[in-house]
Amino acid sequence: MPISYELRHHVLDSGGAISIDEAKYAEYGHAHEVLLNALYIEEKLDLLLENFVEYEEALLSIGLSRMVFQRNDWTEFRNDISMVNRRLVNLLSACRAYLDQLPHHINEICDPSKNEAGILRRAMTEQYNSVFGYRVMEALRNYAQHRGSPFQSSDFSETCEWCGERQVKVFTVDPFLEPTRLSQDGEFKKAVLDEMSQRGEAVYLKPLVRQYISSIIEIHRQARDLVRDGVRQKRETIEFALEAVRVRDAVEKDCVSAFIIIADDGACTGRVCLSLESERRREILCKRSLCLAGLDHHFVSGVCRDDGENERDGTQQNGRVDLLAGPSSTR
């Protein structure tokens, strides 16, 4: 007997099976893979953003802890910076994985002859060439992977500000890179290092990380545009299959899944699940990341605001900690 393909509501339910040919089986199977790849794109962005949140949370957590507790021990400073390094390495690794794998998913969704993956790679190149933070973070990830921790120094600041009619202290943590120190290693990308050197002896990471994430969000927006039509068409293909099963089996509610059973000589040799659950999850993830425009201009603050105009006092105490020299190193 030749290989046969049947569309069923349940795996073991042969009474309502719909026979389909190999071409229709290939069409449904490809639609299933397209929807999965579209979901993978959103899940990888979500993973990246969760790592970004954890990195930012680490900075906020250190600031809060320094506000509540007296922390002057060098080991504590080292623990703080080690935690931020860990979070930053995780973030940079997630970014690199996302950028490396995105063109593959685009090729799985789109017609390879249209070279949408090439369009996306050009978008990545454009962001690299136009955004300083993108270039620094890419070089920093390579450095962290092959040489060592992304940074060794940070500013711990207490700034006095006016909030309405009362003065408050704002505690911040600002990790920074030192181009002079990085140049001694000889492994950091020289062109990027030269750019950093032109900006002074300390290059702060916070704005650069946010620029990098903003660039990736722009790349992701373009990726969504590239796959939109293909995903819509394959969703309609799956909806057609589910509707055929619903009508055949007289299912009162919407049919949420169906199965293609592959049989060879009467014996089941495989099955493919057709479902829109991946699309539902993808839509949820898309909505979750809708408010990310201008991320590099958005900030979280715990300052309590009173009525009245805010005036900056200008009084600031800086504690700059260098892990290689100890907490007494300031400038």
Secondary structure as GFF3:
##gff-version 3
##sequence-region A 1 331
A	DSSP	beta_strand	4	8	.	.	.	ID=ss1
A	DSSP	beta_strand	18	20	.	.	.	ID=ss2
A	DSSP	alpha_helix	22	68	.	.	.	ID=ss3
A	DSSP	alpha_helix	74	109	.	.	.	ID=ss4
A	DSSP	three_ten_helix	112	114	.	.	.	ID=ss5
A	DSSP	alpha_helix	116	130	.	.	.	ID=ss6
A	DSSP	alpha_helix	132	146	.	.	.	ID=ss7
A	DSSP	beta_strand	153	163	.	.	.	ID=ss8
A	DSSP	beta_strand	166	177	.	.	.	ID=ss9
A	DSSP	alpha_helix	179	185	.	.	.	ID=ss10
A	DSSP	alpha_helix	190	197	.	.	.	ID=ss11
A	DSSP	beta_strand	203	204	.	.	.	ID=ss12
A	DSSP	alpha_helix	205	249	.	.	.	ID=ss13
A	DSSP	beta_strand	257	264	.	.	.	ID=ss14
A	DSSP	beta_strand	267	275	.	.	.	ID=ss15
A	DSSP	alpha_helix	277	288	.	.	.	ID=ss16
A	DSSP	three_ten_helix	295	297	.	.	.	ID=ss17
A	DSSP	beta_strand	312	322	.	.	.	ID=ss18
###
